[in-house]
Each structure stands twice: as C-alpha cells, then as structure tokens.
C-alpha cells in the first residue's frame, strides 16, 4: 500500500475530518434533507462480471456467448442522506448527441465526450444542473448555499456513501442486465440498449433503504464517527518513517483478532454489502 493510501486509514486524519464535518453541519444549520453525496462511476456498457452457469446435465457443453462491447460510459450520481436521489447525467463515448437517444431514456440526462469520461466542462455543467434540481427543496438555514465538503485523498472506500453502499449494487444490476440480454440473443449491446435499460437498473439500485444504509455504514447520518474510527489506528508517524520497512503480517494470517479496517474496501457484490451491513449492525448494537 502506498504512503498516501495508508495515511487515509489513520485514525487521527479521519477524526479530524469527522470533527470538521460536524462543525460544518452545526455552523450552517444543515439537516439530513440537505446532505448530498455525489460521484461518478463507470461502465463498460456490454460487459458483465464472470458468472457461474448451473445445469442439471454436467456432461453437456454449455455455450454462453457474451457481449464484449467495452465502450465506456460514465454516470454522475447524487444521493441524499434521507434516501432519495436525482436523475443522473450519463456520459457516452461519442462526438455528437443523437436525437433518438433522448427518446429512449427516462429522466436521465445525456452528454458525450470522445472517451466517455467526465471532464471539467461537464463537471461544472453538472453542478449547475444539481443546483437547479435541488434548490427548491432545500430546507436548511442557508437554503441557497452549496457547501462543498471534500473527502480526504484515497478515502472514498471508507467515507463515501456511494462507494460503500450503492455503487457495488449498481455494478451488480448492470451486470445482471448484460447477462440476461446476452442469453436472450443480443449479439452486441449498443449505446441504445444501455440507455434503454439504465432506468430499470437504477430503479433496482437506488432504493431509499440502500442509500440510507450507505450514509449509516460510515457514520455520516446519523452522525456516529466511532463506526469508522474504532477500526482505524494512529499510524501516520509510523508511515512517515517506514518507507523501507516490510509490512508486518496481518492479524488474519497470524490468527489474531480481525480488524474491520482490513475489510474497508469498496464492496464488489450485493452479498458483500450484506455481510458488511451485518457486521456493522453488530458493532452498532454493542456501542
């Protein structure tokens, strides 16, 4: 693990960040109705994760052709601590927007770049769109003020609700859709197919319970820093003076107690999210 990534797991760094978070909420009279998390996530539109095929006839060869369209698309998503979301911006890899795309999608906005990645121009346009979509529903003391509160570098896997509770489910349901489409006869999944499915994929992903769980699992709402802090260690000083020192064996390998921070990576499957939820529910009940 590189130095900067290891620093993000330092308890003192995380505690300082949580203190600043709480001070900002108090200072500006921010309520759960005004706490948003937004980020981007990407898809290879026609590629699913590896899957097992279970059959009653083990001797029969199963031929499952899968779409291999690796065109990249980005979704910019925003979720609210109370469990709601707004329509995303979907960025496709293209040079121009096609009229038919707008007839395919639901509430989603569409943008294009040559790579399918977000750029600074689109990021600014998204902030303007976010302001337009949310300003009338803002309930805090400073109703028309957007306060940007940044995450520490390399910490989204432990401090960002979208990473912890939502994006893994997003990738899961996209993968399920690709799988279902290919076994139904799709030889190549296109941008049109992806746009036609994104509303359904999001409907399965962005459930209020899933969104609120993301905020709860990392102690952002309800505010409970101990959920994260108890499983971190004070290690910045150690990091600064141990560039050439091999990392000691993990507590798992040596049979010691299992520290949750060793598991604080973005969950990759819905099952992984469920297991993490159960472990943290147990932690919360014992606090």
N, C-alpha and C positions, 0 to 999 in steps of 0.2 A: 504494500500500500504506500503511495507516495506521501510526502510530508503534508501537503495541503489537505489531502483527503483524510489523513489521520487526525489533523487538527480539528476537523469538523466534528469528530467524535469526542472532543474534550468537553468535560462537564462544565468547566468554567466558561468556555466560549458559549455553550448552549444556555447556561444560566443567565449570562449577561444578555443574550438575545431575548430570552423569555422576559426578563425584567424590563427591557426596552419595549417589548410588545405590550406588556401590561400597562406601562406608563403611557404609551401612545393611546391605548383604548380609554384610559381614565381621563387623560388630558383633553381629548377631543369628544368625549361622550359617545363613543362608538358602541353600538349594540350588535347582537348576533345578526340582526337584519341587514347590517352593513359591512360584514366581514366577508370579503371575497378572496378566493384563491384562483389565480389564472395561470395557465401554462400551455405549452404546445406539446403535442405528441404526434408521432409519425407512423405511417403505414406503408408497406409495400402492398398495393391495393389488391393484388391477386395471389398473395402468398399466405398460406396457413401454417400454423405450427405443426410439428410432427404429431401424428395421431396413430393409435393402435386400431387395427380392424379385427374384431372378434367374430368368429364364424363357427358354425356347428360342423363344418366339413374341413378339418385341418389339412387334409391331403389335396384339397382343391386350391389351385393357384388363384389368388385374388389379384386382379388387375385394377388398380385405382389410379387413373390418370388425374393429375392435379394441375391446376392453372399455375403458370410460372411468371405471370406478369408482375415484374418487380418495379413498375412505375411508382414513384414515391408521391405520397400526399401527406399534408400536414393538417391537423385540426387544432385550432386555437379554442380552448375551452375555459369556462369560468364557472365556479360553483360557490354557493353561498352557505354560510355556516348553519342556516336553518333548513338546508336540504334542497334548495331549488337551483336552477341553472338558467342560462340564457342560450339562445341559438348561437352555434359556433360559426367560425369562419373556416371553410375548407379550402385549402390551397392545393391546386393541382399543378402538375408539371406540364405547362403548355405556354405558347406565346400569345394566344388570344383567347378571350372568353367566347364560348359558343352559345347562341340563343337557346338551343334545345336543353342545355343543362339547367337553365332556370325553370324549365317546365317539368323537370324530373324531381328536383329536390323539394323538401318541405319548407321549413323556416330557415334552413341553413343558408348562410351567405357563401358565395364562391369568389375566389380570387385565383390568380395564376402567377407563377414565376417559372423560369425555364427549368429550375431544379425541383420545384415542388416544396422548397423550404421557405420559411419565414425570412423576411428581410426587414430593414429598419423602416422603410416606407410603409409596408403593410402593418408593422407593429404600431406605428403612430395612427394609422387609419383605424386599427382595431380599438385603440384607446378611445378614439373619438366615437366609434360605434358603441362601445361599452358605456360611455357617458350618456349617450342618447337613450340607450335601452334601460338604464338603471336610475337616472336622476329623479324621475317622478316617484319612484318607490322608496327612495332613501328616507330613513326615519331618524337618523342621529341628529345631534345638536348642530353640527356643521353639515347640513343636508346636501349642499352642492360642492363639497370639497372632497377631492380624491387624494387620499394619503397613500403614497407608495411605501410599502414596508418590505424590505428585501430580505431574502434568506441568506444565511452565511454561505460562502462557496462550498460546493460539494455536499450539501446537507439536505437536498430535496428528498432523499430516501428515508429520512427520519423526521423531517419538519414540514413536509408539504402534503396536505390532504389529498390532492390529486394523485400524487405518486404512491402514497401509502394505501389509499382506499378505493381509487376509481380507475386509474389508467390500466391496471392489470386486468380488471373486468372488461374494460373497453377492448383491449387486445384479444381477450378470450372470445368475446362475442363476434368480433370481426373475423377471427379465425374460424369460428363455428359457421359463420355465413359463407366464407370461402369454401369450406369443406362441403357444406350442403349444396352449394352451387355447382361445384365440380362433379360430385357424384350424380347430380341431376342432369348432367350433359353439357355444362359450359366448358368449351374448349379453351377459351381465353376470357378472363374477366376484364372488362374495359372500364374506363372512367365513367361511362354512362351507367354501367351496372353498379359500380361503387356508389355513385351519387343516389341511385335509386334505392340502395339498401341502408344508407347511413342513418336515416331517421329511425328505422327499426333497430339498428344496432345501438343507437343512443338511447332509445326507449328502454332497452333491456339493461343498459349500463347505468344511466343517470337516475337511479331511483333515490327518493329522499333518504331512505334508510342507509343506502350506500354512501351518499355524500356526507351525511351527518356522522357516520362511523369514521370516515376519513379524518374529520376535524377532532373527533373524540380520541382516536387512537394515538394522536400525538399531543394531546393536551391543549389544543388551541381553543376549543369550545366544547363543553365547559372548560374554562382555563384550569389546567392542572399540570404544571411543568414536571411534577415528580414522575409522571408516567414515562417521560423520556430521560430525565436527569438521573433517576435511580439506577439506570443501566449503562451510564457512561462513567468514565474515570477521569481524574485530573492527570492529563498526560502531555500537555503542551511542552513543559520543561524537558520531559524525557525525550520527546520527539526532536527538540532543537539540538540535543547533544548526542543523538544516537544514529547518525546517518549511516554509519558503517557497522552497526551492531545488528546481528540477525534477530528477527522477531522470536520471542520465546514461544514454545508450543502452546496451542490454545487449550483452554480448560477442558474442552471436549476430549481432545486427544489424551490428556493426562488423567482423565477421569474425575476432574474437579467439577465444581458447580458450573452450570451453563449460564453464561451471561447473555441477556437478551440483546445487547448491542452487537453480538456476533451474528445475529439474525436480522439486523436492521438494514436489509437491502430491499429494494422495491419488489413486492410480491409478484411472481410471474404467473400464477394461476389463481382461479377462484378458490380452489381448495387451500392454497397457501394463505390467502386473505382470511379464510375462515379459521384456520389454525392460529394465525396471529391474533385474530379477534378473541378467540377463546383464551389464549394465554394472557392477553391484556385485561380481559374481563376478570380473570382470576386475580391479577395484580391489583386492579382497582378495588375489588371486594376485600382485599387484605390490607388496604391503606387505612 
